[in-house]
Amino acid sequence: MRIWLKYLIAMVIGAASAVFLPPESAGAQALLDFVVELVMRFGRYTLLPVLFFSIATACFKLRDEKLMLKTGVWTFGTILVSSFALMLLGLLSALIIRLPRIPITIEKVSEVPVFNWHSLLTKIFPYSGFEALIDGAYLLPCFVFAGLAGAGAASDKASSKPTVTLFDSLSQTCYIVMSFFTEILTVGMIAVMTRWTLNFMTVMKSGVYNYLILMLTADLLLVAFVIYPLVLRFLCHDLHPYRVLYASITPFLVAFFSGDTNLTLALNLRHGKESLGIHRRVNAVSYPLFSIFGRGGAALVQAVCFVLILRSYSSLGISATDVFWIAGMSFVLSFALGDIPCGGPFFAITTMCIIYGRRFEAGYLLLKDAAPIICAFAAGIDALTAMFGSYIVAVKTKMITHQDIHKFI
């Protein structure tokens, strides 16, 4: 049975289970939250070992073959262009289509975490390199440590040959274990889907966010079925671009209903290698970078939501200065969400409200109840971006062996 079908069946069961869960039972909700937390931990459990050994091996091979610069340019170039394009799509859709105002809340501003660039940068280089292998949320320190280890080994291949051989073997072993975990994760997605369905029913029942959800749905469909396939058609001359969309089903489902980009990364790695045929040296580098930096879906959601917040507070038009400010902040903050794999877009919206000021500091509270749904759209688009973007990188670096669609997992 195809892995996407297993996940789809689990999610259908989860959605049906939400109907039978006692709606006002605090005990049942607490138990469900506990189970979901275990599922998230289980899904991320093997990620860091796989990343460290795979990235180190990949960087060794890329440097040895003099492909590191080309791979890096295509990867970061794709991330930058996709993030800007998605931000622009969200901004234009919110400016052109005027969504109904959200009623102003009387809830007071609670203490919110403050975004700290200093902390984000210092975490990349902890006092010990081994600390980089501890944080399961922020993957960039692990990536940097593994990349330096792999690239450094390529400078003296004779001395490092035993180490590289060991890392390559451990990479393949950890990948096998990770693949097993992604199969078992299917069962856990029942609980994840149950909680998401409960949140969704609550949001839809209020009727306040229906038009916002419709707009985000339209943007998602436009990106998935029109924009990304057209990009592959003209940039990669791919006659069958929807094959990549087919390979993206499982990562998209997991990302959308969990809202967790790190949880999705394991499935991205599997489908990139086993379905699309992306070679391991590119697969192990591009997908983590997209997971850390390629958060264009978050930029899209941030732009749409902040325009909605401004229009909910004021009937006056949005000035050109505000439009450029929203575009710049949405774009820049999307690159600062690497250590927030779950809930990052809402944190960025909160940060935008605080920075904007002018008595809009509490604006994020208008969207507080819909935060899980908003983040779901962002994570879903980010999963698609990672799949299509990594495919582009693989094609442009000629690091891909195309698979027949019947061989897709």
N, C-alpha and C positions, 0 to 999 in steps of 0.2 A: 504494500500500500504506500502511495506517495506520502511524503512527510507533511505536505501542505494539507492533505486530506485528513490526516490524523489530527492536526491542530484545529482544523475547521470543525471536525466532529466534537472535539473537546470543548470548543467555544460555543457550539450550539447547545451542548449539555449544560455549560455554565450559564448561558442566557436563560435556559429553561429553569435552572435551579433558582435563579433570582426571583422567579414568580412564587416559589414555595417558601422562601425564607421569610420568617416573621418580620414585618417591616419595622416594628417598634421594639424589637428585642435587642437590648443593649448587649446582652451576653452573646447572642448570635453574631452581632456585628463585630464584637471584640474577638471572637473566635475566628471569624472570617479574615479580619485584619492580620491576626497572628499567622494564619495559614499562608496568606499572600506574602507576608514578610519572609517566611521560610522558603516559599517558591522562588522569590527574588534572589535570596542568598544561594539557593541550590543552583539556579541558572547561571550565576556569576562564579561559582565555586572554582571551576577549572580554567577560567579566562586568563588570569595573570600568568600561570605557568605556560600556557600555550603561547601567549603573546611574547613573553620574554625569550623563550628558546626559538620561536619561529622568526621573530624580528631580527634577533642576533644572526641566525643562519641566513636570512634573506639579505640583510645588509652586507654580510660577508660576500655573498655571491654577486650582488649588484655592484659592489665596489670592484670586485675581481674582474667582472665583465665590463666595467666602465659604463654602467647603466644607471648609477645612482642619481646623477644630476638630471638626466632625461626623465627618469621616473618621478623625481621630486618636483620638477618643473610642471609636468603634466598633472600630477596629483594636486599640488597647491593651486595651479592655474584653474583647474576644474572646480576646486572648492570655492575659490574667490568668485569666479564667474557665476556659478550656480547660486551662491548665497546672495550675490547682488541681484541676479535676475528674479529670484524668488521674493526677495524683499520688495523689489519694484512691482512685481505682480500683486502682492498683498496690498501695497500702498495704493496702487491705481484702482484696484477693485473696491477698496474702502472709500476712496475719494469720489469715484464715479457713481457708485451705488450707495445711497444714503440709508443706512440702517436705522430702524426705530431707536429712539433714545431709551436707555436703561434707567429706571427710576433711581433717584439719588438715595443712597443708604444713610441712615443716621448712626450707623456703627462708627465708633471712634477708632482712630488709628492705633493699632497695637504695636508692640515693639517688633520691628522687622530686621532681618539680617542685612547688614550693610555690605555692599560689594567692595572688595578690597583687591586691587590690582597687585599690591605689594605681596600679599599672601599667596595669590595665584602664581606669581612668578617665582617666589622663594621655594614653593613646594616642588618645583621642577628639579631643584638641586638640594635635596635634604643633606643633613650633616653626614649621613652614611648612604652609599649607593644602595645598600641592601634595604633601606627604608623605602626605596622606590617600589619594592615588590610587596609592600604591605597594604597600600591604599587601593582598595578594590573599586573606588569610585573614580578617582582621577588617574587616568591611564597614561598621561603624558610623561610623568617621571619614569615609569617602566619602559616606555617607548624610547626615551632618550638614553637610559642606561643600557638597554639591549642594543640600540643602534650603535652606540659608541663601542660596545664590546665587539659587535660583529664587524664594524668598519675597521677597528683597530687590529683585529685578527688578520685582516686581509693585507696588512702591511708587512707581515712576516708569516707567510703561509707555511713554511717548513715547521716552525716552532708551534704554530697554532693548529696544525692539522689534527692532532688528537682531540683538542677541545672542540673544534668545529664538527668533527665526526660525532662526538658525544652529544653536542647541542642538536645536531640534525636528527639523531636517533631519539633524543628526548622530545624534540618537537613533534615527531611523528607519533610517538607514544602518547603524549599529552593530547594530540589531536584526536586520536582514537577514543581516549577517555572522554574528551569533550563531546564527541559525536554521540557516545552512549548517553551522556547527560542530557543532550538536546532531545533524544528520543524519550527519555523518562519525563522530561519537562512537559511533555504533552499532557500528562495527567494533572500536573500542577496548574496548567492554564485554565482548568475548569474553575478553580477558585478565583483566579485573576479575572476571568470573564464575568463571574457572578458579581464581584464587587463593581466592576465597570458598568455592568447593566443596571445595578441599583443606583449608581451615581447618575447614569444617563436618564433613567426614568424620573428621578427627582428633578433634574434640570429641565427636562421636557415638560414635566407637570406644571412647573412655574410659568412656562410660556414666555419668559422674559428673553431667553437667549435663542429662540427658535430661528430667527432670521440670521443671527451671527453664525449658527451652525450650518445653515443652508449656504451661506457665502463661503465658509471654509470648505464645505463639501464640494462646491462648484470649483473652487481653486484646486483642490486635491485631484478631482477628476480631470481637469484641464492639464495639470502637470503630468499625471500618470498616463493618460491615453492620447494626449496630443503633443505637448511640448517635448517631453523626453524621447518618445519614439521618433519625432521629427529630427531632433538633434542627432540621434544615432544614424538615422537614414542619410543625412547630409554630411555629418562630420566623419562617421566611420564607414559610410557607403554600405551599411548593413541593410540587406533586402528584407530581413525578418526581425525588426527591432522589438516586436512584441514577445519574442522569446525571452528577452531580459525581464520583461514585465511578468511573464509566467514564472521565471525563477525567483522573482521578488515576492511571491504570494506569502510564503511563510514568514520571512523577515518583516514584511509589512503588517501582517496580522498580529505578530508578537509585539512589534513596536507600537502599533495603534492602541491595542487594548492593555498593554502594560505601561506604556509611556516611558519605558526605560531603554535608553540607547545602548547601554552596556549589555543588557540582557539580549538585545537584538544582535549584537556583534558576533556572538558565537554562531548564530544561524547565517549571518552574512558570510562569514568565513567558509562555512560548509557549502553554501549554494554557489559562492564564487568559484570554489575549487571543483566541486563535484558536478554542478549543473552547467555553469558557464565555461568551465575548463580553463580558468585563469591560473597561470603558473604560480607556484607557492611563493616565489621570491617577490612577486608583485602583490599577490593576494594577502600576504602577511603584513605588508607595509601600507597599502592603500586603504584597506578597510578600517584599521585602527585610526588612521589620520582623518578619515571621513567621520568616524564616530566622535573624535575629539573636537575637530574644527568645522566639519561640514554640517553646520546646523542652520542651513538656509530655511528649512521649514519653520524653525523658531523665529527667524527674522521676518518671515511672511506673517506669522501669527501675531508677533509683536506690533508690526506696522498696522495691521487691521484693528487690533484691540485698542491701541493707543488713539487712533483716529476716532473710534467709537467712544472712548472715554471723554475726549475733548468735546465731541458733539453732544454727549449726554449732559455735560456740565454747562455748556453754553450753546445758544442758538446762533451765535455769530459764526461767520465763515472761518476756515482755517487759512492763515496767511501763508505766503510762499516761504517765509522764514521758518514757520513751524513745519511745513512739509519737508524742507531740507533737513531740519533738526530731527524729525521722526525717522527719515530715511537713514541719516548718518548713525543715530543711536541704535536703531534696530539692526543695522548692518554690523556695527562694531561689537555690540553686546553679544551677538550670536557667536562670536569667536571666544567669548569669555565664559562659556557654559560647560567647559570640559570637565570640571569637577562636580557638575550637577547633572548626572545622567537622567534623573527623574524629576520633573517639575521645573526644569530650567527656564522655559519660556515665561512662566508666571513670575518667577523671581526677576527676570529681566524686565517685565512689565512694571513690577513694583519699583525696581531701580529707576526706570524711566520716569515714573510719576514723582519720585523723590527728587531726582535731578532737575526735572522741569519746574517744580515748585509752583509759584503763583496760585497757591491754595488748591493745587491739584494733587497734593501729597497723598491723599486718601483715595485717589481715583481707582487704584487697583482693587479696592474693596467691592466695586461694582461687578467685578468678574470673579470674585473669590469662590462663589458657589459653583461656577462653571469651569474652574481651573483644571480639573482632571480631564474634561472633554477637550478643552483648548489645547492642553499639552498632548493629548492623543493625536490630534491632527498634525501638530508640529513633529512628533516622533515618527508618525507614519510617512510624512513627506521626506524626513531625513533618512529613513530606511531606503526609500526609493532612490534618493540622491546617491547614497552610498553604493547601491547596486549598479545604477546606470553609470555613475562617475568612475567606479573601479573598472567597469567594462571598457570605458573609453580609454583609461590609462593602459589597460592590458593590450588593447588593439593598437594603440599608438606606439607602444614599446615592443610590439610583436611578441608578447609574453602570454599567448593564449592558444589553446587547442580547442577549436569549436566542437561542441558535443551535439549529437542528434537529440532532438527534444524528447524522444522516448527514453533516453538515458538519464534525464534529469531526476534528481532524488525527490 
